[in-house]
Amino acid sequence: MTASPSLPRAEFHAAAERFGTPLYVYDAAELDAALARVRAAFGEARVFYALKANPNLTLIARLRAAGVGFECVSAGEIARAEHVGAEGGSILVNGPAKSREEYEAGARLGATFIVDREEEARLLPPGSRALVRVNPALSVSTHDHLATGAAGSKFGVTPEQAPGVLRALREAGHTALGLHVHIGSAIRLATDFGAAFARLAGLRAHTGELEVLDVGGGWGLGADLPGIAREAREAAGAFGAEVWVEPGRYLVARAGTLLTRVVGTKRTGRNFLLTDAGMTELLRPMLYGAVHPLTPLWDGGAEETWDVAGPACESGDLLARDVTLPLPHPGDLLAVGDAGAYGAAMSGTYLTRPRPAEALWEGGEWRLIRRRETPQEVWAAEV
């Protein structure tokens, strides 16, 4: 799949020359536009950015300045949220297996905890604020690894268990704000969300009115956001609750591009285009079978079908299969789109490959927001 990137080709070339490749680049205007789309669809709903999508401090500081809170699933993410000034009601602490460190850090900041299992009523620090995560046990239109609201998922409690967990929280002296439901990621259909919310409808008689219905995120990049918002408002209205949302990938994916240079080509029954980026820089194709738009930043040449392969000694190290591109040459620059989410965040140092730099396009210029690692930094903690 090919697509046109949001910035002029010359600016991508300038960034690659200045900072080297592989390189993550972000467009501040696209980040702002994505947040504006969310707010236009969901109105007064409170927005908490899912930090796991991309935790870069510059990007999250920008979101914090725009009034966005954060959903955190580790002590490290809580520390990042605190570092950019978040505290109290602007932090959610989520996760199915929270550590003591995470409970203590969240409590110190006055965060709201998303309770994922019945036992958490007695594990939360005294006087905590909490939401109960409900698993609606649905099959939805996404990859199995992304379906967090499926019956076999490790997340949440059953709808039948939820009222009891709310009561247990209150009996333990906590403030039970309401319910949380997040059915997965890369989901585009409003009907999938409507089906999930319908599973909660029968709980109203057992829970009474609630302050909050957190409907999570997981919206695909082409999702029917107004339709999803309508479903969320209707579901929240049944409980007299306000809506909270937790977009992650939706906010940052299209703002980010992975720039990689062509190393060479080979023809061995299949045509391989070899690049200096691969699974260590973008794991999603290997992990989820994700398809990212590719833009060749070179001119001309007859088009052929290529598999775009990274440098790792792994057969699965492919950025794309069967993509039509003009004939490439060593040094040509390729833009991998929709890489702002789970690109840098999931990048690793397998093969002692230092993680790439990150740069932000803002105000007509590039700014380095994370320098490239060195091999020495990769092994610095080893003793």
Order of alpha helices (4+ residues) and beta strands (2+ residues): alpha-beta-alpha-beta-alpha-beta-alpha-beta-alpha-beta-alpha-beta-alpha-beta-alpha-alpha-beta-alpha-beta-alpha-beta-beta-alpha-beta-beta-beta-beta-beta-beta-alpha
